[in-house]
């Protein structure tokens, strides 16, 4: 049994930490949102009013935070993880953030004598709940091996992607491809409907043919086709447009730094930003499907009920 501190108990952190509890570990959690902590308590996580309390006695510290600025604040502040965690604790950041911040955290952790890995995940909320996430881990070989031992109850696959920051590099590119695939699903689902195809029949074809993708099988933006799709719940967020815009923005920034042309990613970014500008940033990113329809009307979407 390992004592684990978990900072960031949102849509992903809560089910992930619950899987660690189920595996027999003691998980001490903290989040700024009391509702998130209440959900985590339902999964067996012990929650605390202050991060310092959650870090007491930690052998491993996980962080799952929205942006690089949050990771920097949680790790580097005077009352941050590097100042308060036990010096022999293994630090694992599973946030999706920019590579520059990940490298900064690696460097700061090493200077303080901590073992640290960047370990973002793919698989969404459904994968977090099922314990089937893919972990992409950046760090030295020995530290990654330590991290794998505690990550296993949450993972379907664990990949050592390379040295510091390489986990984030893999995640940024993977998410960019996801959002491009989501745009394809949005356009395809509307075109199929306007051509008179039955939505279920078309999905059954695409899901076993060359149009298949994770986005199609998990986020397909038509109601009553895929159980995990936000379209079943008037596009209530499973992965918000704000977070999608942040993630694809990381890819575009990386493209600028490396000179790679990313026009499809730019289109996806424009779609997400349009949702944000219209006041729908907290709704699911798959709501971009409405932009494929000339009148903005698609199955499963009722703006009057938001």
BELLINUR-V399346 format. One record per helix or strand of 3 or more residues. SS is the DSSP state (hx for helix, st for strand). FROM is the first residue (numbers start at 0). TO is the last residue. If there is no record, write none. Layout:
# BELLINUR-V399346
SS&FROM&TO  SS&FROM&TO
This chain:
# BELLINUR-V399346
st&2&6  hx&12&21  st&25&29  hx&33&41  hx&50&54  st&59&62  hx&67&75  hx&80&83  st&89&92  hx&98&110  st&114&121  hx&123&129  st&132&137  hx&140&153  st&154&161  hx&165&193  hx&198&205  hx&213&218  hx&229&232  hx&240&257  hx&262&276  hx&284&291  hx&302&304
